[in-house]
Amino acid sequence: MLPRESMAEAVAVDGDRIVPGASPAPDDQLMGEAAAALVRQEPYERIEDWLWRRGRDLSAAYQSALEQAGELAPKRGGRLSFGSQRVEPADTPARRRAAGRWAEREPVLAALAAVVGIDGEDPGEEPGFDDEAVTTVVAIVHDAGMELEAVRQRRSIENAAFANVWRGP
C-alpha cells in the first residue's frame, strides 16, 4: 500500500463530481485502475455514479490484489481441508500501519467503517471534517450504503413474495 502522501491529488472533488487530478496515476495497481476509470472530460462524473460503477466486483478485485501482494494469506485452522478457502491478514508493515490508524480512530476511517456497520458504530454520527471534499465523499458513501440496504430489503421482500406465490394457499 502506498503512503497517503503519494496518492494525493490522483483525483479531486468539485462539488459532487470526481475530477481527474494533475498528478500521474499512482504506482498501486488498483489505484491506477480507479484513476484510469475516471471520466476525463466535462461534465465530470458524479461521485455517486462513479462509486456505483466502480463498486461492482471491487471486493473480489481487492482480495485478489491483496493475496498477490502477500497482504492476505490462507487461514490456518481446522483439520479438514475442504470447503471454501478463507484468508486472513498477514503480519506486514502495511497491516500494522492500518491497525495503528484503526486504533487511533482516524476520523475518515471511522466514518467509512460506520457506514458499513463495522465496530457497531451508528453511521448517523459522522464527525465534522475540516475538508469539504472529505465531507462530500463520506456523505455520498453513506447515502450509497443506505441505498444499497434499501435495495437488499426490497429484494428480500420480492423474493419472499415470489416464494409465497409458488407455495400457494
C-alpha positions in Angstrom: 0.0 0.0 0.0 1.3 3.4 -0.8 1.8 6.1 1.8 -1.1 8.5 1.7 1.1 11.4 0.5 2.0 9.6 -2.7 -1.7 9.0 -3.5 -2.6 12.7 -3.0 -4.0 14.6 -6.0 -4.7 11.5 -8.1 -8.3 12.8 -8.1 -10.1 15.9 -6.9 -13.6 16.7 -5.8 -15.5 19.5 -7.3 -18.9 19.8 -5.7 -20.5 16.3 -6.2 -18.2 15.5 -9.2 -15.0 13.4 -9.2 -12.3 15.1 -11.3 -9.0 13.7 -12.5 -6.1 15.2 -10.6 -3.0 16.7 -12.0 -0.6 14.0 -10.9 0.1 10.8 -12.8 -1.6 7.6 -11.9 -0.2 6.1 -8.7 2.0 3.0 -8.7 -0.7 1.0 -6.9 -2.4 -1.2 -9.5 -5.9 -0.8 -8.1 -5.5 2.9 -7.6 -4.2 3.2 -11.1 -7.3 1.3 -12.4 -9.5 3.6 -10.4 -7.8 6.7 -11.8 -8.0 5.3 -15.3 -11.7 4.7 -14.9 -12.4 8.5 -14.4 -14.3 10.4 -17.0 -11.6 12.8 -18.3 -13.8 15.5 -19.8 -16.6 17.8 -18.6 -19.1 17.3 -17.3 -17.2 15.0 -14.9 -18.9 12.0 -13.4 -20.9 12.3 -10.2 -19.1 10.7 -7.3 -22.1 8.6 -6.5 -22.3 7.2 -10.1 -18.5 6.5 -10.1 -18.7 4.7 -6.8 -21.6 2.5 -8.0 -19.9 1.8 -11.3 -16.5 1.0 -9.7 -18.1 -0.9 -6.8 -19.1 -3.9 -9.0 -16.8 -6.8 -8.1 -14.4 -4.4 -6.3 -14.3 -6.6 -3.2 -13.0 -9.6 -5.2 -10.5 -7.4 -7.1 -9.1 -6.1 -3.8 -9.0 -9.6 -2.3 -7.1 -10.9 -5.3 -4.7 -8.0 -5.3 -4.0 -8.3 -1.6 -3.4 -12.1 -1.9 -0.9 -11.4 -4.8 0.9 -8.8 -2.7 1.1 -11.1 0.3 -1.2 -9.0 2.4 -3.7 -11.9 2.8 -2.7 -15.4 3.5 -4.8 -18.7 3.6 -6.3 -19.0 7.1 -4.9 -21.8 9.2 -7.0 -23.9 11.4 -9.4 -26.8 11.4 -8.4 -30.3 10.5 -10.5 -30.6 7.4 -9.0 -29.2 4.2 -12.2 -29.0 2.1 -14.8 -26.3 1.8 -14.4 -22.6 0.9 -10.9 -21.2 1.4 -10.7 -18.4 3.9 -8.0 -15.8 4.1 -6.7 -13.7 7.0 -4.5 -10.6 7.0 -0.8 -11.3 7.0 1.5 -9.6 9.5 3.0 -7.0 7.2 4.1 -3.4 7.7 1.0 -2.2 5.8 -1.2 -4.2 8.1 0.5 -2.7 11.2 0.1 0.8 9.8 -3.6 0.1 9.1 -4.1 -1.3 12.6 -2.4 1.8 14.0 -4.8 4.1 12.0 -7.7 2.0 13.3 -6.5 2.1 16.9 -6.2 5.9 16.6 -9.8 6.1 15.4 -8.8 8.1 12.3 -12.0 10.2 11.7 -12.4 9.4 8.0 -11.7 5.7 8.5 -14.1 5.6 11.4 -16.8 7.3 9.4 -16.4 4.9 6.5 -16.4 1.9 8.8 -19.6 3.2 10.4 -21.3 3.3 7.0 -20.8 -0.5 6.6 -21.6 -1.2 10.2 -18.1 -2.2 11.4 -17.5 -1.9 15.2 -21.2 -1.3 15.9 -20.9 2.4 15.2 -24.0 4.4 14.3 -23.5 5.7 10.7 -25.6 8.7 11.6 -23.0 10.0 14.0 -20.4 11.2 11.4 -17.9 13.7 12.7 -17.5 17.1 11.1 -14.5 17.2 8.8 -12.4 20.3 8.0 -12.1 19.3 4.3 -15.2 19.8 2.2 -14.1 17.1 -0.3 -13.8 14.5 2.5 -17.2 15.5 3.9 -18.7 15.2 0.4 -17.2 11.8 -0.2 -18.2 10.4 3.2 -21.7 11.7 2.8 -22.0 10.1 -0.7 -20.7 6.8 0.6 -23.1 7.0 3.5 -26.0 7.6 1.0 -24.8 4.8 -1.2 -24.8 2.4 1.8 -28.3 3.4 2.7 -29.4 2.9 -0.9 -27.8 -0.5 -1.0 -29.6 -1.5 2.1 -32.9 -0.4 0.6 -32.2 -2.5 -2.5 -31.4 -5.5 -0.3 -34.6 -5.1 1.7 -36.7 -4.7 -1.5 -35.1 -7.8 -3.0 -35.8 -9.7 0.2 -39.4 -8.7 0.2 -39.8 -9.5 -3.5 -38.2 -12.9 -3.0 -40.5 -13.7 -0.1 -43.5 -12.7 -2.1 -42.4 -14.8 -5.0 -41.8 -17.8 -2.7 -45.4 -17.3 -1.3 -46.9 -17.3 -4.8 -45.3 -20.7 -5.6 -46.2 -22.1 -2.2 -49.8 -21.4 -2.8 -52.7 -21.1 -0.4 
